[in-house]
Amino acid sequence: MYLTSEIKKDIFKKSGIKKSDTDTGSSESQIALFSHRISHLTEHLKLNRKDFSTQLGLMKLVGKRRRLLNYLEKTDIARYRAIVSELNLRR
């Protein structure tokens, strides 16, 4: 797969939201990974308009990220605002 452990560490380092090197289960780190995958799939779909299975996967990823963002907004609004501002997500 295109997401190796080095790429994931780089994503966490760029976003600056990771608490430690072994913290991959926090909401912030999962949202960062989902955002990277969403941007990758969006670029793929710009070239391949009729790839409907990728389009379905993209919609599922967007829904997963939205649910995590909603959870984070309900539980800790400060962490939610930090992740939205660091990843330049709208809403």
C-alpha positions as CSV (number, residue, x, y, z in Angstrom):
1,M,0.0,0.0,0.0
2,Y,1.1,3.5,-0.6
3,L,1.0,4.4,3.1
4,T,4.2,3.0,4.7
5,S,5.2,3.7,8.3
6,E,7.6,6.4,7.2
7,I,4.9,8.2,5.2
8,K,2.6,8.0,8.2
9,K,5.3,9.4,10.5
10,D,5.8,12.2,8.1
11,I,2.1,13.0,8.0
12,F,2.0,13.1,11.8
13,K,5.1,15.3,11.9
14,K,3.7,17.8,9.4
15,S,0.4,18.1,11.1
16,G,2.0,18.4,14.6
17,I,-0.8,16.7,16.3
18,K,0.7,13.4,17.3
19,K,1.4,13.0,21.0
20,S,4.0,10.2,20.7
21,D,5.5,7.9,18.1
22,T,3.2,5.0,19.1
23,D,0.0,7.0,19.2
24,T,-1.8,6.0,16.1
25,G,-5.3,5.5,17.6
26,S,-6.1,9.0,18.7
27,S,-8.8,10.8,16.9
28,E,-6.5,13.5,15.7
29,S,-4.0,11.1,14.1
30,Q,-6.8,9.1,12.4
31,I,-8.3,12.3,11.0
32,A,-4.9,13.3,9.6
33,L,-4.5,9.9,7.9
34,F,-8.0,10.0,6.5
35,S,-7.4,13.6,5.2
36,H,-4.2,12.4,3.4
37,R,-6.0,9.4,1.9
38,I,-9.0,11.6,0.8
39,S,-6.7,14.0,-1.0
40,H,-4.9,11.1,-2.7
41,L,-8.2,9.6,-3.9
42,T,-9.5,13.0,-5.0
43,E,-6.5,13.4,-7.3
44,H,-7.0,9.9,-8.6
45,L,-10.6,10.6,-9.4
46,K,-9.7,13.8,-11.3
47,L,-7.9,11.6,-13.8
48,N,-10.2,8.6,-13.8
49,R,-13.8,10.0,-13.7
50,K,-15.5,6.6,-14.3
51,D,-13.8,4.8,-11.4
52,F,-16.9,4.3,-9.3
53,S,-15.4,1.9,-6.8
54,T,-12.8,4.5,-5.9
55,Q,-15.6,7.1,-5.7
56,L,-17.5,4.9,-3.2
57,G,-14.4,4.4,-1.1
58,L,-13.8,8.1,-1.1
59,M,-17.4,8.8,0.1
60,K,-16.9,6.2,2.9
61,L,-13.7,7.8,4.0
62,V,-15.3,11.3,4.1
63,G,-18.1,9.9,6.2
64,K,-15.6,8.2,8.6
65,R,-13.7,11.5,9.0
66,R,-16.9,13.4,9.5
67,R,-18.0,11.0,12.3
68,L,-14.6,11.3,14.0
69,L,-14.8,15.1,13.8
70,N,-18.3,15.1,15.2
71,Y,-17.2,12.9,18.1
72,L,-14.2,15.2,18.8
73,E,-16.5,18.2,18.7
74,K,-18.8,16.8,21.3
75,T,-16.1,15.5,23.6
76,D,-13.4,18.1,23.5
77,I,-14.0,21.3,21.5
78,A,-10.5,22.6,22.0
79,R,-8.9,19.5,20.3
80,Y,-11.6,19.8,17.6
81,R,-10.7,23.4,16.8
82,A,-7.0,22.6,16.8
83,I,-7.3,19.8,14.3
84,V,-9.6,21.8,12.0
85,S,-7.2,24.7,12.0
86,E,-4.0,22.6,11.5
87,L,-5.5,20.5,8.7
88,N,-7.3,23.4,7.1
89,L,-10.6,21.7,7.1
90,R,-13.7,23.7,6.6
91,R,-16.6,23.8,9.1
